[in-house]
Structure formats: C-alpha cells, structure tokens
Amino acid sequence: MLKALMLAAGVGSRLDEGPDHPPKVLLEFAGRTLLERHIEILRHLGVDGIVMVTGYRADDIHQAIAGLGVGDYIETIHNPDFTLGSMISLWTARQALTSGDDIIFMDADVLYDHRLMRPLVDTEHANCLLMDREVRPGEDPVKICIRDGEIVDFHKRVTNTHDYWGEWPGFLRISPAIGRRLVAVMAGYVDAGRTGEIYEEAFRDVLASEPAGTFAIADITGLPWGEIDFQVDLARAHQVVLGRLQEIETVREPTA
C-alpha cells in the first residue's frame, strides 16, 4: 500500500498569528483548508490513506476530519510532546514508518499544485525527493545539493561541495527499507537525548549512509507551491501561489 505520512503537530509560532491560533493545516485558502486540499489531491492520485501526527490543538483537527467524513481515510497519532520539535513528531510515527507500506512523507503546512505530488506517486524509484531549482533566499529553505548526479548534502545550512542545489518542498517517497532505516537513525537521536533536533538531521544521515542511486530526484521547478512558516509566506500563498494552482479535473459521466 501507499500511505501518506503527514506532520501536523507544530504550534506554528513563527506565523505570529496571536494567541490561540488554529493549527496550520486548518488555514483556509479560497474557502478550503489545507487539510481539505491534501485529502482531495491524495485521493485523486490513488494514495491509500493518510497517517497524520497531531499535537497542537489536536481536537480541532479531529473535529475537522469528522466534519469532512474522512475518518476512514485518515488515522491520527497524537504527539503529546509537540512543543519539543519536529524530530519527536516524526519519532511518534515510527510504527507507520516500519509498517511495510510505501510512504509519502509530507509536511502539512504546504499549499501546492496537485501536479507537484504526482511524480512521487508515479515514480519507478523506491525512494524519491522533490526538488525545486528556484531556491528562496535565506537559510530557512532546506536545500538538496547535487554533485555528479548524486545527492551530497541535505540541510538548511549545507557544507559539502556540490554542482548545484534546489529547494526541498517537504515531500519525499520512501520505501519500507528506508522507513526502517530512518527509525533506526532516529532511535540514536532519542537515546542521545537529541530530540530537539529538526527531523531533517535524521533524513540527512540516512541519505549520507545509503549507496549511490538509492534516492532519485524529481524536478518540480515551475510548479506552484509554498511552505507557510512566516507571515510573508502566508501572504505569498494567498497572493501568488493560490492563483496559479491548477484545478483537478474530474471525469464526468456523459449525459443522456
């Protein structure tokens, strides 16, 4: 089976939306939440279900899921330590990562075109990362660095020599074997008391430890998407990304 593993536990404090703000997955764009958009896209592409890690205001997310009538499509896992960072949220989902399913990992706070997700569903590669060659300025974007056609670094602050880089939108596909490897790597962080690290550290360790050719890259340059961390990201999502999204075409039965 192909499942989506979605992290939606964070507080979203960098958005500075004031006290008691909603979880970012419930932010609305043109009257539809990110949650609704994720479900529509993943179902359209044939993904078998979603495993979602919740934390901050989890009850609001559960109510939204119930209101949409998609409780049979989304399994939630609660992370009570959601204030400790993204590594612990991913660690909370370790059972999903070792379930034997193929996994599309995704951050929940991204507004994106459905065409961006298709390469991860249709790929012939067991493991695949998306990459956008149009990198946003600054240290916050996670960068994928390529040298001689292989990934040589993966981080917000890269150090290894590379030919070029692209930005990672927060989505990748991993095989059951890599899922188990990721859990083993995270266990090392947990045992060492390093649960406050960003989860990209664990992904970087896995990427560095696997043989060349283990991970493919799907270039999605030119497709609209935006991760929403700051107010400027939220404004861009409304003013730039939203208007460029292509609607999903549904097959209609011919009229008599």
QUIJOHU-V76777 format. One record per residue. OMEGA is omega in degrees with one decimal (NA if undefined). NEAR is the number of other ideal C-beta (glycine too) atoms within 8 Angstrom. Layout:
OMEGA/NEAR + OMEGA/NEAR
//
This chain:
176.4/6 + -179.7/11 + 170.7/15 + 174.1/14 + -170.5/14 + 176.0/13 + -178.9/15 + -172.3/15 + -169.7/12 + -180.0/13 + -177.5/7 + -174.8/12 + -177.9/5 + 176.5/6 + 178.8/12 + -178.8/7 + -179.2/5 + -177.3/5 + 173.8/3 + 178.6/3 + -178.1/7 + 171.5/7 + -176.2/12 + -179.8/13 + 178.3/14 + 172.5/12 + -176.4/11 + 175.3/7 + -176.3/12 + 173.9/5 + 179.8/4 + -178.9/7 + 173.3/11 + 178.3/14 + 179.5/14 + -178.7/9 + 176.5/11 + -177.5/14 + -178.7/13 + -177.4/10 + -176.0/12 + 176.4/12 + -179.6/9 + -177.0/8 + 174.5/10 + 175.9/7 + -168.7/12 + 179.7/7 + -179.0/10 + 167.5/14 + -174.2/14 + 175.2/14 + 179.6/17 + 178.6/15 + 178.7/15 + 179.0/11 + -178.7/7 + -179.1/11 + 177.9/6 + 178.9/10 + 178.7/16 + 178.2/10 + 178.5/8 + 177.8/11 + 178.9/12 + -179.7/8 + 177.9/6 + 179.9/9 + -176.1/5 + 179.8/8 + 178.3/7 + -178.4/3 + -176.0/8 + 170.7/11 + 179.1/7 + 175.0/12 + -175.6/12 + 173.9/9 + -178.2/12 + -178.8/5 + -172.9/8 + 179.0/13 + -176.5/7 + 175.2/8 + -171.1/10 + 179.8/9 + -177.5/17 + 175.5/12 + 178.1/16 + 177.1/14 + 178.3/12 + -177.7/11 + -174.5/13 + 178.6/10 + 177.2/7 + -179.1/12 + -179.8/13 + -175.8/10 + -174.6/9 + 177.1/4 + 164.9/11 + -171.9/11 + 163.9/13 + 177.9/16 + 179.8/9 + 168.7/12 + -175.8/9 + -171.9/13 + -178.5/13 + 170.5/14 + -171.1/12 + 176.2/14 + -178.0/10 + 179.2/13 + 178.5/8 + -176.5/14 + -173.3/13 + 179.9/9 + 179.6/11 + 177.7/13 + -173.4/11 + -173.6/5 + 173.6/10 + -177.6/2 + -179.8/8 + -178.5/9 + -173.1/12 + 175.9/14 + 170.4/14 + 179.2/14 + 177.2/13 + -177.3/14 + 177.3/9 + -174.0/7 + 173.8/10 + 178.6/7 + 175.2/3 + -177.4/5 + -172.3/5 + 179.7/6 + 173.9/10 + -172.7/10 + 172.1/14 + -177.4/14 + -175.3/13 + 171.3/14 + -178.7/10 + 175.3/5 + -178.3/4 + 176.6/8 + -179.3/11 + 174.7/9 + -176.4/13 + -175.2/13 + 171.4/11 + 179.5/10 + -173.9/5 + -176.9/11 + -174.4/5 + 178.1/8 + -176.3/4 + 177.1/11 + 178.7/5 + 176.2/7 + 174.0/11 + -179.8/14 + 176.6/14 + -178.3/15 + -178.9/12 + -179.5/8 + 170.6/14 + 176.7/12 + 179.0/14 + 179.1/12 + 174.9/9 + -179.5/10 + 179.3/7 + 174.6/13 + 178.3/14 + 178.7/10 + 179.1/11 + 178.6/14 + 178.6/12 + 178.5/8 + 179.6/12 + 177.9/14 + 176.6/8 + 177.1/8 + 179.9/14 + -179.2/10 + -179.1/6 + -179.3/6 + -176.7/5 + -177.5/8 + 177.9/12 + 178.1/6 + 173.2/10 + -175.2/8 + 178.5/12 + 177.2/10 + 179.7/11 + 177.0/14 + -179.6/11 + 179.1/11 + 179.5/9 + 179.2/12 + -177.2/10 + -173.9/6 + -176.0/7 + -179.5/9 + 176.1/4 + 179.3/4 + -179.6/5 + -176.3/7 + 174.2/11 + 177.8/8 + 172.4/12 + -177.3/11 + -179.0/8 + 179.6/13 + 179.2/9 + 177.0/4 + -176.3/10 + 174.9/10 + 176.5/13 + 172.1/12 + -171.8/10 + 178.2/13 + -174.4/9 + 179.0/9 + 179.0/7 + 176.9/6 + 179.9/11 + 178.7/11 + 179.1/8 + 179.6/10 + 179.7/13 + -168.9/9 + -174.8/7 + -172.2/10 + -173.4/13 + -177.3/11 + -178.7/6 + -178.4/8 + 176.5/11 + 179.2/7 + 176.3/4 + 178.8/8 + 178.6/4 + 179.6/4 + -179.4/4 + 177.0/4 + 178.8/4 + 178.7/4 + -178.6/3 + NA/2
//
